[in-house]
Amino acid sequence: MRLSLLALLFFAFASGQTMKWDNRARYTAMKISCDTDSVPIYLDGYYVGKTPITQALTVTPGWHKVSIFPPDDGIPEQSVPSNKTLKDIIRLGQQDVMIEEGNVELVVMSYRAIDAEIEEYQRQTQSGTWVRASMIFALLFIIIWGL
């Protein structure tokens, strides 16, 4: 019994296929840089450290989300304006990055530019509020004038 088992194992290993190293997975990584130190970085929703991150992060090929804000999975979708504004601001601090197999991509996050983008976003939303309010006021004026 033992002899037949050993013979079976011998033939199994002897007839094994050789591995072609051309088909091996190639090193795929991402280097993350930011214009400000001590900014937390999240990769696909997982905290990877604070800037500067000196080593390259090994990733799988494909799309990845790099963010300076924690993932918003716990924030429920509501129609509350402040919550919508918060979600839009969080979207300003993230990037979707495509990394092909065998490449090392550099992702540059700009923390300082977010302040200017937030101010511009708030200016646009506030001006939209004034336009909506004036249109509603004009509509009410026309309705009352017509009575």
SENUTI-20502 format. One line per 8 residues: number of its first residue (from 1); their letters; for each residue x, y negated, z of N, C-alpha, C. Coordinates in steps of 0.001 Angstrom, whole numbers, plus 500000, padded with zeros to 6 digits. Example, Ala and Ser with C-alpha at 12.3 -4.5 7.8 and 13.67 -1.06 7.14 Angstrom:
2
1) as) 513190/505690/507800/512300/504500/507800/513200/503300/507800; 512850/502250/507080/513670/501060/507140/512900/499970/507870 .
END
This chain:
147
1) mrlsllal) 500825/501194/500000/500000/500000/500000/500874/498736/500000; 501874/498733/500896/502753/497572/500969/503564/497423/499687; 503969/498531/499151/504766/498491/497934/503963/497923/496767; 502708/498317/496679/501870/497789/495594/501579/496304/495798; 501405/495873/497045/501176/494460/497340/502421/493634/497000; 503594/494136/497354/504831/493439/497010/505036/493380/495503; 504706/494465/494811/504834/494472/493350/503876/493468/492729; 502665/493391/493262/501677/492434/492762/502164/490999/492971 .
9) lffafasg) 502689/490699/494157/503214/489361/494423/504411/489041/493526; 505276/490014/493312/506435/489802/492451/506006/489443/491032; 505054/490203/490490/504592/489919/489127/503810/488604/489049; 503105/488264/490123/502366/487001/490137/503330/485820/490076; 504395/485870/490872/505366/484780/490860/506234/484796/489607; 506532/485970/489099/507377/486078/487913/506660/485574/486668; 505348/485752/486620/504610/485330/485431/504012/483939/485591; 504390/483210/486641/503851/481869/486867/504276/480907/485773 .
17) qtmkwdnr) 503467/479896/485563/503776/478928/484515/504758/477892/485037; 505582/477422/484159/506506/476361/484532/505778/475027/484462; 506183/474119/485315/505533/472811/485369/506218/471862/484400; 505450/471205/483589/505995/470207/482667/506022/468862/483395; 507187/468295/483520/507318/467046/484252/506849/465848/483441; 506548/466038/482175/506013/464937/481379/504592/464594/481800; 503893/465554/482396/502497/465343/482779/502345/464908/484231; 503428/464636/484918/503334/464262/486327/502743/462854/486447 .
25) arytamki) 502202/462570/487606/501650/461239/487856/502793/460234/487949; 502636/459116/487280/503667/458086/487307/503379/457105/488443; 504431/456495/488945/504335/455557/490065/503504/454350/489649; 502425/454116/490373/501534/452996/490115/501397/452220/491416; 501672/450925/491365/501667/450151/492603/501208/448723/492350; 501037/448007/493456/500581/446625/493419/501404/445832/494434; 501934/444697/494001/502609/443774/494908/501673/442593/495119; 501466/442232/496369/500542/441146/496690/501335/439991/497279 .
33) scdtdsvp) 501093/438815/496733/501773/437605/497171/500723/436538/497460; 501040/435638/498392/500103/434560/498732/500909/433288/498991; 500279/432139/498766/500972/430868/498950/501039/430429/500411; 500425/431174/501320/500410/430851/502740/500776/432095/503538; 501571/431928/504586/501936/433062/505436/500826/433375/506438; 500836/434590/506943/499919/435088/507980/498469/435129/507527; 498234/435300/506244/496873/435453/505725/496567/436948/505650; 495450/437404/506247/495129/438834/506170/494743/439230/504746 .
41) iyldgyyv) 495215/440399/504322/494940/440901/502977/494172/442211/503090; 493118/442325/502307/492301/443537/502252/492360/444089/500835; 492621/445380/500728/492661/446063/499439/491546/447093/499425; 490581/446913/498532/489410/447788/498427/488682/447902/499762; 488647/446816/500525/487931/446799/501793/488736/447260/502991; 489971/447683/502797/490819/448154/503892/491912/447135/504175; 492110/446853/505447/493143/445902/505862/494518/446504/505595; 495374/445774/504868/496713/446284/504559/497819/445481/505237 .
49) gktpitqa) 497496/444342/505825/498506/443565/506534/498354/442081/506275; 499271/441323/506873/499285/439872/506688/500440/439498/505771; 500259/438408/505058/501300/437952/504152/502465/437399/504952; 503669/437522/504488/504075/438145/503230/504147/439668/503352; 503616/440356/502360/503701/441814/502286/504895/442122/501391; 505948/442642/501992/507209/442803/501264/507241/444039/500383; 506589/445115/500799/506655/446354/500021/505486/446428/499041; 505701/447153/497966/504630/447392/496994/503686/448449/497556 .
57) ltvtpgwh) 502402/448288/497302/501394/449233/497785/501083/450233/496681; 501262/451508/496965/500969/452552/495985/499459/452700/495862; 498957/452637/494637/497520/452730/494385/497271/453700/493236; 496021/454070/493089/495634/454890/491946/495363/453975/490759; 495529/454445/489551/495212/453615/488389/493721/453276/488371; 493399/452070/487933/491999/451657/487837/491790/450283/488447; 490520/449961/488698/490135/448660/489234/490265/448655/490750; 490793/447553/491282/490940/447384/492726/490525/445964/493088 .
65) kvsifppd) 489977/445809/494304/489542/444501/494786/490501/444043/495884; 491146/442904/495659/492057/442310/496633/491368/441074/497190; 491329/440967/498526/490597/439876/499150/491354/439350/500358; 491097/438091/500691/491656/437532/501917/490596/437458/503007; 489404/437922/502717/488323/437997/503692/487967/439452/503929; 487497/439788/505133/487086/441181/505370/485898/441537/504490; 485689/442826/504242/484565/443224/503386/483244/442802/504002; 482283/442423/503155/480984/441935/503631/479921/443020/503599 .
73) dgipeqsv) 480314/444270/503791/479335/445354/503752/478313/445233/504870; 478696/444636/505994/477780/444538/507121/476825/443370/507025; 477019/442467/506067/476144/441301/505940/474956/441676/505069; 473745/441681/505631/472582/442064/504817/472234/440986/503800; 471676/441421/502680/471223/440481/501652/469948/439803/502139; 469988/438497/502282/468823/437728/502686/468759/436492/501809; 467659/435809/501923/467509/434597/501130/467884/433354/501926; 468507/433522/503084/468914/432382/503890/470038/431650/503152 .
81) psnktlkd) 469889/430345/502917/470895/429627/502135/472299/429691/502728; 472424/429601/504053/473762/429614/504643/474443/430955/504405; 473665/432043/504436/474233/433367/504186/474668/433485/502723; 473870/432933/501800/474230/432957/500383/475489/432126/500152; 475576/430981/500802/476763/430138/500679/477993/430864/501199; 477837/431560/502328/478955/432315/502891/479411/433403/501932; 478479/434108/501316/478836/435159/500354/479553/434564/499139; 479098/433401/498665/479756/432770/497518/481178/432324/497867 .
89) iirlgqqd) 481372/431814/499075/482709/431402/499500/483623/432614/499602; 483093/433726/500105/483897/434948/500203/484297/435420/498813; 483401/435280/497829/483744/435691/496465/484883/434852/495892; 485024/433606/496363/486115/432760/495880/487474/433289/496330; 487520/434017/497439/488787/434503/497972/489095/435939/497626; 488584/436420/496503/488894/437804/496113/489155/437889/494618; 489904/438927/494246/490233/439160/492839/490012/440625/492520; 489495/440887/491339/489412/442248/490820/490595/442440/489882 .
97) vmieegnv) 491366/443496/490125/492609/443719/489388/492572/445094/488744; 492931/445153/487452/493036/446427/486736/494508/446822/486693; 494809/448023/487183/496186/448511/487188/496236/449792/486380; 497058/449789/485345/497213/450974/484505/498275/451884/485096; 498192/453157/484761/499114/454147/485306/500552/453821/484903; 501438/453876/485871/502849/453625/485617/503263/452174/485737; 502336/451275/486014/502661/449851/486117/502718/449407/487574; 503497/448377/487820/503520/447697/489114/503040/446275/488845 .
105) elvvmsyr) 501835/445959/489295/501225/444654/489025/501472/443699/490187; 501646/442434/489875/501792/441386/490878/500469/440636/490978; 499906/440594/492176/498656/439878/492428/498993/438676/493296; 498640/437490/492840/498936/436262/493574/497623/435679/494086; 497519/435596/495402/496338/435012/496038/496670/433572/496422; 495759/432650/496153/495999/431245/496493/495034/430836/497599; 495547/430807/498810/494731/430476/499976/494458/428983/500046; 495428/428168/499694/495263/426710/499778/494246/426193/498770 .
113) aidaeiee) 494152/426832/497626/493228/426364/496586/491777/426647/496944; 491546/427549/497891/490165/427881/498253/489470/426677/498866; 490189/425864/499659/489572/424679/500256/488999/423759/499188; 489764/423492/498149/489283/422625/497069/488109/423267/496337; 488177/424589/496132/487073/425276/495459/485810/425251/496313; 485960/425381/497626/484797/425341/498522/484168/423955/498504; 485002/422913/498552/484465/421549/498497/483727/421297/497187; 484285/421761/496076/483628/421594/494773/482314/422365/494733 .
121) yqrqtqsg) 482318/423583/495275/481100/424400/495309/480022/423709/496146; 480402/423191/497319/479425/422518/498171/478905/421243/497513; 479775/420520/496813/479326/419309/496118/478308/419658/495041; 478567/420742/494302/477635/421147/493245/476302/421606/493818; 476336/422375/494901/475068/422851/495476/474292/421713/496109; 474981/420744/496717/474276/419614/497309/473683/418713/496240; 474383/418517/495137/473819/417695/494064/472618/418398/493447; 472651/419712/493380/471502/420464/492881/470296/420306/493786 .
129) twvrasmi) 470521/420190/495086/469426/419984/496035/468763/418635/495786; 469572/417598/495535/469000/416275/495266/468206/416268/493960; 468684/416952/492957/467960/417018/491682/466630/417730/491876; 466635/418847/492598/465380/419576/492849/464405/418723/493645; 464909/418032/494668/464034/417205/495497/463429/416066/494683; 464226/415435/493826/463689/414332/493023/462668/414833/492003; 462876/416021/491441/461901/416566/490487/460591/416913/491189; 460666/417469/492382/459439/417779/493135/458717/416491/493499 .
137) fallfiii) 459475/415468/493913/458863/414186/494239/458189/413575/493006; 458839/413634/491850/458252/413095/490621/456998/413873/490238; 457013/415183/490382/455840/416002/490067/454677/415665/490993; 454949/415527/492281/453888/415149/493223/453349/413753/492913; 454239/412827/492540/453802/411474/492190/452873/411492/490977; 453216/412290/489962/452374/412379/488762/451028/413008/489095; 451024/414026/489937/449758/414674/490316/448879/413710/491096; 449463/412996/492063/448677/412050/492865/448205/410888/491999 .
145) wgl) 449017/410399/491093/448650/409282/490224/447505/409685/489289; 447497/410963/488885/446452/411443/487990/445107/411609/488682; 445106/411741/490011/443836/411895/490729/443169/410583/490788 .
END
